[in-house]
Amino acid sequence: MARPITHDAALRSRLIEVASAMIDRDGPDRFSVREAAGEAGTSTSAVYSLFGSKADLITAVVADSFASFARAQREAEPGGLRALGEAYRAWALQHPDRYRLMFSGAIAGAPHGAPSAGGDPEPDPELDALLPLARTLTGADRVDEDVDLRSTLAVWAQVHGAVSLELARVAPPWIDADAVYATVLDAIAAVHPGRWVPEDDREPGPLARWAAG
């Protein structure tokens, strides 16, 4: 009797990476499981074995992207609000395809917080990514309906807008994107002056480390 074919975590990660680039390039309506499997060097049966459906693969792409973004935010959190802002931009510039996918609305209506096999809700990837910023601004150790997130979402909107404009390349070519983003962070600092760690006390930011590497 033939042994069942198994598919490992490396293949799952590869499929998520390939699918992310394809959906960002072509949009969700044109996304093809067959093409994704071909680019990843595997079969469609492997995709369905690992993810269950096309919709589940798309959801996995977005969840994985938010998880990576959240890790970068948690690493930056000890440096204060400016460090979080710098980490936000650094992650987006390093992963532009995934960043656009996360905020493109391509997965609008995808289920989040669904019950896991153990009956408990799965963590919402977007809220997990928001937690370091919310914790810095409000001191809350969770993100739910009992936490006032107005200031958190206002700051997120500012940095998201600046980064999205930069990725869209709509500014005149002579504009210094670094200087523009620094101005955005300065404006945030003026509203939240107590949430900053002095620059001399901080480790080099993620964008500086990325550029140096």
N, C-alpha and C positions, 0 to 999 in steps of 0.2 A: 504494500500500500504506500502510495507517494506521501511524503511528508508535506504538511502545509507550508506555503511560502510565508515568511515573516518579513516585516518591513520595520526598519529601525528608526530611532529618533533622528539620525543624520539625514535620512531620506525625507522625513517629515519636515525638518528645518529647510532642506533644499527646496521642497515643493512650496513652502511658505514664501521663501525668497523669490522664486521664479514667479509665482502667482502675484506677488506684490508688484513686481515690475510690469507684468503684463496688464494687470487691471489699471494701473496708473497710466500706462501708455495707450490702452485701447478702450478703457471704460468697462464697467461691469456688464453691460449688455452684450459686448463682443467677446467677453472672456470665455475661453474654451478650455475645458478640462483636458481634452485630448492634446491640445497644443501645449498646455502646461506640463503634462506628463512627458511629452516628447522633449521639451526643452530641459527637463530635469533628468532625462535619460531613464525613464521608467514607464510603467503602463498605467492605463486608466483604472485598471482593477486595483492597483496599489493606492491610487488617490482615494477611491471609494472605501478601500479597506482602512485607510488611515483617518479619513475625515467623515465618511458617511455620505456626503453630498457636496455639490458645488457650493451651495449656500454656506455649508459648514466650513468649507475651505476658505471662503471669503471672510467669514467671521474670525477664523483662526489667524488669518493674515493681520487683521486689524487688532485683535487682542495681543498678538505677539509684538506688534509695533508699539502699542501703548505700554506694554510691559517693559520693553527696552527703553522707551522714553522715561517711564517712571523710575527705572533704576538710575538713569542719569540724573534725574531730579533729586532722588534721595542722596546720591553721592555729593551733590552740590549743596544740599540743604544746610550743613553746618556753616557754610560761608555766608549765609544770609540772603536777602532778597536779590541783591545784584548778582551774586553767584548763581542763583536760580535762573535769573534772566539770561545770563551768559550761557548757561548750560542748555537752556531752551533753544537758543539760536544755534549753538554748536551742534546739537543733535539734528536739528532740521537741515543744516548745511551738509552734514555728513550723510544723511539719509533722506534726500529730497523726495524720492519716489514714495517712500513709506509715509513721510510727513504729509504729502499731498493726499494720499489715500486716506489717512486717518481723518482728515477734515474735509473730504470731498463730498460727503453725503452718500458715498457709494454703498454704505452699509446701513443707511437709514432704515429703521424698523427691525434690524437684526436683534435677536433676543440677547439681553444681558441680565445677569442676576437670576438665571434659570436655576432650578434645583440641581444639585450635583447628585451623584450616585448615592451619597450618604444622606441626601435629603436636605442639606444645608444649601443656601444660595451661593452660587459662584460669585467671587468678587467682581465688581464692575470695573473693567479696565480703565475707562475714562476717569472714574472717581478715584481710583488708585493713583493715577498719574497726577491728579489735582491735589492730592493730600499733602505733599511737601510744601506747596505754596500756601494752602489753607492753614497748615500748621504754623508756618512762619508768620502769617498775618493775624491769625485768630487764636493761636494756641490750642486749637482743637486737635484731638488725636483720632478723629474720624470725620467722614464727610457724610452727613445725612440731613434730614429735614429740620433737625433741631439746631443746626449750625448756620449762622448768618454768613452767606457766601458772596454777598454783594461786592465787597472790596476785592475778594479773591478773583471773582469772574471779571471785574473791571481791569485788574492788572493783567490777567490772562488775555483779555481782549486786546490790550495795548501791545503786548509783546507778540501775540499771534498776528495782529495786523501788520506790524513792522516786518516780521519775518516773511509773511506771505507776500507782501509787496516786493521784498528783496528777491524772493525766489521767482516771482513773476517777471522780474526785470523791467518794471514799468517806469522806474526813475531814470532821469537823464544820465547818460554814461559817465559824466564827470562827477556825479555825486559820490561821496565817500560813504559807503554803506556802514562801515565801522563807526564813523562819526554820527551818522543818523541814529544808529541803534544806541550808542552811548547817550545821545540826547533823550531818547525814549526812556532809558533807565534813570537818567537824571530827573526827568519829570515824575517818574514813579517815586523816586527817593524824596522829592519835595513833599509828596502827599503822605509818605510813610517813613519819616526820618529815623524812627527808632528801630527799623528792621534791617539795618545794614551793618555789616562787619567791615571795619576799616581795611582799606586795600592792602596796607602793609602787613596786616595780620592774616591775610588770606593766602592760601596756596594758589599757584598759577591757575587761571581759569581753564575750562575744557577747550575753548577755542584756541587759546594760546598753546596748550599742549598738543592739540591736533595740528596746528600750523608748524610747530617745532618738530613734530614727528615726521 
